Amino acid sequence: MQAVVFHSFFASLEIVRFQGFIIFNHNRNCKIFLKFHRLY
């Protein structure tokens, strides 16, 4: 029973890390887009 809880805990941790990675990339892409937008 403990192994199942442990596994689900790590699975949720991976999901959170993956979502954080997507948000981080999205913010970086928005900043790059805004920089290019100011040039024109």
C-alpha distance matrix in Angstrom:
0.0 3.8 5.4 5.4 6.7 8.8 10.1 11.1 12.7 14.7 15.6 17.0 18.7 20.4 21.6 23.1 24.8 26.2 27.5 29.1 30.7 32.2 33.5 35.0 36.8 38.0 39.5 41.2 42.6 44.0 45.7 47.2 48.3 50.0 51.8 53.2 54.0 56.2 58.1 59.5
3.8 0.0 3.8 5.4 5.2 6.1 8.6 10.0 10.5 12.5 14.2 15.5 16.6 18.5 20.2 21.2 22.6 24.5 26.0 27.1 28.7 30.6 31.8 32.9 34.9 36.3 37.6 39.1 40.8 42.2 43.7 45.3 46.6 48.1 49.8 51.4 52.3 54.3 56.2 57.8
5.4 3.8 0.0 3.8 5.5 5.0 6.1 8.6 9.7 10.6 12.2 14.3 15.2 16.5 18.4 20.0 21.0 22.5 24.4 25.7 26.9 28.8 30.3 31.4 33.0 34.7 36.2 37.5 39.0 40.7 42.2 43.5 44.9 46.7 48.2 49.6 50.7 52.8 54.6 56.1
5.4 5.4 3.8 0.0 3.8 5.4 5.1 6.2 8.5 10.0 10.4 12.3 14.1 15.4 16.6 18.4 20.0 21.1 22.6 24.3 25.7 27.2 28.7 30.2 31.7 33.0 34.7 36.3 37.6 39.1 40.9 42.3 43.3 45.1 46.9 48.2 49.1 51.3 53.2 54.5
6.7 5.2 5.5 3.8 0.0 3.8 5.4 5.2 6.1 8.7 9.8 10.6 12.3 14.3 15.4 16.5 18.4 20.0 21.2 22.5 24.4 25.9 27.0 28.5 30.4 31.6 33.0 34.7 36.2 37.5 39.2 40.8 41.9 43.4 45.3 46.8 47.6 49.7 51.7 53.1
8.8 6.1 5.0 5.4 3.8 0.0 3.8 5.6 5.1 6.4 8.7 10.1 10.6 12.5 14.5 15.5 16.6 18.5 20.2 21.2 22.7 24.7 25.9 26.9 28.8 30.4 31.7 33.1 34.8 36.3 37.8 39.2 40.7 42.2 43.8 45.4 46.4 48.4 50.3 51.9
10.1 8.6 6.1 5.1 5.4 3.8 0.0 3.8 5.3 5.2 6.1 8.7 9.8 10.6 12.5 14.3 15.3 16.5 18.5 20.0 21.1 22.8 24.5 25.6 27.2 28.7 30.4 31.7 33.1 34.8 36.4 37.7 39.0 40.8 42.4 43.7 44.8 47.0 48.7 50.1
11.1 10.0 8.6 6.2 5.2 5.6 3.8 0.0 3.8 5.4 4.9 6.1 8.5 9.8 10.5 12.3 14.1 15.2 16.5 18.3 19.9 21.2 22.6 24.2 25.8 27.0 28.6 30.3 31.6 32.9 34.8 36.3 37.3 39.0 40.9 42.2 43.0 45.2 47.1 48.4
12.7 10.5 9.7 8.5 6.1 5.1 5.3 3.8 0.0 3.8 5.4 5.3 6.2 8.8 10.0 10.7 12.4 14.3 15.5 16.6 18.5 20.2 21.2 22.5 24.5 25.8 27.1 28.7 30.4 31.7 33.2 34.9 36.1 37.6 39.3 41.0 41.8 43.8 45.8 47.3
14.7 12.5 10.6 10.0 8.7 6.4 5.2 5.4 3.8 0.0 3.8 5.4 4.9 6.2 8.7 9.8 10.4 12.2 14.3 15.2 16.4 18.5 19.9 20.8 22.6 24.3 25.7 26.9 28.5 30.2 31.6 33.0 34.5 36.1 37.6 39.1 40.2 42.3 44.0 45.6
15.6 14.2 12.2 10.4 9.8 8.7 6.1 4.9 5.4 3.8 0.0 3.8 5.3 5.1 6.4 8.8 9.9 10.6 12.5 14.3 15.4 16.8 18.6 20.0 21.3 22.7 24.6 25.9 27.1 28.8 30.6 31.9 33.0 34.8 36.6 37.8 38.8 41.0 42.8 44.1
17.0 15.5 14.3 12.3 10.6 10.1 8.7 6.1 5.3 5.4 3.8 0.0 3.8 5.4 5.0 6.2 8.6 9.8 10.6 12.2 14.2 15.4 16.5 18.2 20.0 21.0 22.5 24.4 25.7 26.9 28.8 30.4 31.4 32.9 34.9 36.3 37.0 39.2 41.2 42.5
18.7 16.6 15.2 14.1 12.3 10.6 9.8 8.5 6.2 4.9 5.3 3.8 0.0 3.8 5.4 5.2 6.2 8.6 10.0 10.6 12.3 14.4 15.4 16.3 18.4 19.9 21.1 22.6 24.3 25.7 27.1 28.7 30.1 31.6 33.2 34.9 35.8 37.8 39.7 41.3
20.4 18.5 16.5 15.4 14.3 12.5 10.6 9.8 8.8 6.2 5.1 5.4 3.8 0.0 3.8 5.5 5.1 6.1 8.6 9.8 10.5 12.4 14.3 15.2 16.5 18.3 20.0 21.1 22.5 24.3 25.9 27.1 28.4 30.3 31.8 33.1 34.3 36.4 38.1 39.6
21.6 20.2 18.4 16.6 15.4 14.5 12.5 10.5 10.0 8.7 6.4 5.0 5.4 3.8 0.0 3.8 5.4 5.1 6.2 8.5 9.8 10.7 12.3 14.1 15.4 16.5 18.4 20.0 21.1 22.5 24.5 25.9 26.8 28.6 30.5 31.7 32.5 34.8 36.7 37.9
23.1 21.2 20.0 18.4 16.5 15.5 14.3 12.3 10.7 9.8 8.8 6.2 5.2 5.5 3.8 0.0 3.8 5.4 5.1 6.1 8.6 9.9 10.5 12.1 14.2 15.2 16.4 18.3 19.9 21.0 22.6 24.4 25.5 26.9 28.8 30.4 31.1 33.1 35.2 36.6
24.8 22.6 21.0 20.0 18.4 16.6 15.3 14.1 12.4 10.4 9.9 8.6 6.2 5.1 5.4 3.8 0.0 3.8 5.5 5.1 6.2 8.7 9.9 10.4 12.3 14.2 15.3 16.5 18.3 19.9 21.2 22.6 24.2 25.8 27.2 28.8 29.9 31.9 33.7 35.3
26.2 24.5 22.5 21.1 20.0 18.5 16.5 15.2 14.3 12.2 10.6 9.8 8.6 6.1 5.1 5.4 3.8 0.0 3.8 5.4 5.1 6.4 8.8 9.8 10.7 12.4 14.4 15.5 16.6 18.5 20.2 21.3 22.4 24.5 26.0 27.2 28.3 30.6 32.2 33.6
27.5 26.0 24.4 22.6 21.2 20.2 18.5 16.5 15.5 14.3 12.5 10.6 10.0 8.6 6.2 5.1 5.5 3.8 0.0 3.8 5.3 5.1 6.2 8.5 9.9 10.5 12.3 14.3 15.3 16.5 18.5 20.0 20.8 22.5 24.5 25.8 26.5 28.7 30.7 31.9
29.1 27.1 25.7 24.3 22.5 21.2 20.0 18.3 16.6 15.2 14.3 12.2 10.6 9.8 8.5 6.1 5.1 5.4 3.8 0.0 3.8 5.4 5.1 6.0 8.6 9.7 10.5 12.3 14.1 15.3 16.6 18.4 19.8 21.1 22.8 24.5 25.4 27.2 29.2 30.9
30.7 28.7 26.9 25.7 24.4 22.7 21.1 19.9 18.5 16.4 15.4 14.2 12.3 10.5 9.8 8.6 6.2 5.1 5.3 3.8 0.0 3.8 5.5 5.1 6.2 8.5 10.0 10.6 12.2 14.2 15.6 16.6 18.2 20.0 21.3 22.8 24.1 26.1 27.7 29.4
32.2 30.6 28.8 27.2 25.9 24.7 22.8 21.2 20.2 18.5 16.8 15.4 14.4 12.4 10.7 9.9 8.7 6.4 5.1 5.4 3.8 0.0 3.8 5.4 5.2 6.1 8.7 9.9 10.4 12.2 14.4 15.3 16.2 18.3 20.0 21.1 22.0 24.4 26.1 27.3
33.5 31.8 30.3 28.7 27.0 25.9 24.5 22.6 21.2 19.9 18.6 16.5 15.4 14.3 12.3 10.5 9.9 8.8 6.2 5.1 5.5 3.8 0.0 3.8 5.5 5.0 6.2 8.6 9.8 10.5 12.4 14.3 15.1 16.4 18.5 20.0 20.6 22.7 24.8 26.1
35.0 32.9 31.4 30.2 28.5 26.9 25.6 24.2 22.5 20.8 20.0 18.2 16.3 15.2 14.1 12.1 10.4 9.8 8.5 6.0 5.1 5.4 3.8 0.0 3.8 5.4 5.3 6.3 8.7 10.0 10.9 12.5 14.3 15.5 16.9 18.7 19.8 21.5 23.4 25.3
36.8 34.9 33.0 31.7 30.4 28.8 27.2 25.8 24.5 22.6 21.3 20.0 18.4 16.5 15.4 14.2 12.3 10.7 9.9 8.6 6.2 5.2 5.5 3.8 0.0 3.8 5.5 5.1 6.1 8.6 9.9 10.5 12.1 14.2 15.4 16.6 18.0 20.1 21.6 23.2
38.0 36.3 34.7 33.0 31.6 30.4 28.7 27.0 25.8 24.3 22.7 21.0 19.9 18.3 16.5 15.2 14.2 12.4 10.5 9.7 8.5 6.1 5.0 5.4 3.8 0.0 3.8 5.4 5.1 6.2 8.7 9.9 10.3 12.2 14.3 15.4 16.0 18.4 20.3 21.5
39.5 37.6 36.2 34.7 33.0 31.7 30.4 28.6 27.1 25.7 24.6 22.5 21.1 20.0 18.4 16.4 15.3 14.4 12.3 10.5 10.0 8.7 6.2 5.3 5.5 3.8 0.0 3.8 5.5 5.1 6.3 8.7 9.8 10.6 12.5 14.4 15.0 16.7 18.9 20.6
41.2 39.1 37.5 36.3 34.7 33.1 31.7 30.3 28.7 26.9 25.9 24.4 22.6 21.1 20.0 18.3 16.5 15.5 14.3 12.3 10.6 9.9 8.6 6.3 5.1 5.4 3.8 0.0 3.8 5.4 5.2 6.3 8.6 9.9 10.7 12.6 14.1 15.7 17.2 19.3
42.6 40.8 39.0 37.6 36.2 34.8 33.1 31.6 30.4 28.5 27.1 25.7 24.3 22.5 21.1 19.9 18.3 16.6 15.3 14.1 12.2 10.4 9.8 8.7 6.1 5.1 5.5 3.8 0.0 3.8 5.4 5.1 6.0 8.6 9.9 10.6 12.0 14.3 15.7 17.1
44.0 42.2 40.7 39.1 37.5 36.3 34.8 32.9 31.7 30.2 28.8 26.9 25.7 24.3 22.5 21.0 19.9 18.5 16.5 15.3 14.2 12.2 10.5 10.0 8.6 6.2 5.1 5.4 3.8 0.0 3.8 5.4 4.9 6.1 8.6 9.9 10.1 12.3 14.5 15.7
45.7 43.7 42.2 40.9 39.2 37.8 36.4 34.8 33.2 31.6 30.6 28.8 27.1 25.9 24.5 22.6 21.2 20.2 18.5 16.6 15.6 14.4 12.4 10.9 9.9 8.7 6.3 5.2 5.4 3.8 0.0 3.8 5.4 5.1 6.2 8.7 9.6 10.7 12.8 14.9
47.2 45.3 43.5 42.3 40.8 39.2 37.7 36.3 34.9 33.0 31.9 30.4 28.7 27.1 25.9 24.4 22.6 21.3 20.0 18.4 16.6 15.3 14.3 12.5 10.5 9.9 8.7 6.3 5.1 5.4 3.8 0.0 3.8 5.4 5.1 6.4 8.5 10.1 11.1 13.2
48.3 46.6 44.9 43.3 41.9 40.7 39.0 37.3 36.1 34.5 33.0 31.4 30.1 28.4 26.8 25.5 24.2 22.4 20.8 19.8 18.2 16.2 15.1 14.3 12.1 10.3 9.8 8.6 6.0 4.9 5.4 3.8 0.0 3.8 5.4 5.2 6.0 8.7 10.1 11.2
50.0 48.1 46.7 45.1 43.4 42.2 40.8 39.0 37.6 36.1 34.8 32.9 31.6 30.3 28.6 26.9 25.8 24.5 22.5 21.1 20.0 18.3 16.4 15.5 14.2 12.2 10.6 9.9 8.6 6.1 5.1 5.4 3.8 0.0 3.8 5.4 4.8 6.2 8.8 10.2
51.8 49.8 48.2 46.9 45.3 43.8 42.4 40.9 39.3 37.6 36.6 34.9 33.2 31.8 30.5 28.8 27.2 26.0 24.5 22.8 21.3 20.0 18.5 16.9 15.4 14.3 12.5 10.7 9.9 8.6 6.2 5.1 5.4 3.8 0.0 3.8 5.4 5.4 6.7 9.4
53.2 51.4 49.6 48.2 46.8 45.4 43.7 42.2 41.0 39.1 37.8 36.3 34.9 33.1 31.7 30.4 28.8 27.2 25.8 24.5 22.8 21.1 20.0 18.7 16.6 15.4 14.4 12.6 10.6 9.9 8.7 6.4 5.2 5.4 3.8 0.0 3.8 5.4 5.2 7.0
54.0 52.3 50.7 49.1 47.6 46.4 44.8 43.0 41.8 40.2 38.8 37.0 35.8 34.3 32.5 31.1 29.9 28.3 26.5 25.4 24.1 22.0 20.6 19.8 18.0 16.0 15.0 14.1 12.0 10.1 9.6 8.5 6.0 4.8 5.4 3.8 0.0 3.8 5.4 5.7
56.2 54.3 52.8 51.3 49.7 48.4 47.0 45.2 43.8 42.3 41.0 39.2 37.8 36.4 34.8 33.1 31.9 30.6 28.7 27.2 26.1 24.4 22.7 21.5 20.1 18.4 16.7 15.7 14.3 12.3 10.7 10.1 8.7 6.2 5.4 5.4 3.8 0.0 3.8 5.5
58.1 56.2 54.6 53.2 51.7 50.3 48.7 47.1 45.8 44.0 42.8 41.2 39.7 38.1 36.7 35.2 33.7 32.2 30.7 29.2 27.7 26.1 24.8 23.4 21.6 20.3 18.9 17.2 15.7 14.5 12.8 11.1 10.1 8.8 6.7 5.2 5.4 3.8 0.0 3.8
59.5 57.8 56.1 54.5 53.1 51.9 50.1 48.4 47.3 45.6 44.1 42.5 41.3 39.6 37.9 36.6 35.3 33.6 31.9 30.9 29.4 27.3 26.1 25.3 23.2 21.5 20.6 19.3 17.1 15.7 14.9 13.2 11.2 10.2 9.4 7.0 5.7 5.5 3.8 0.0
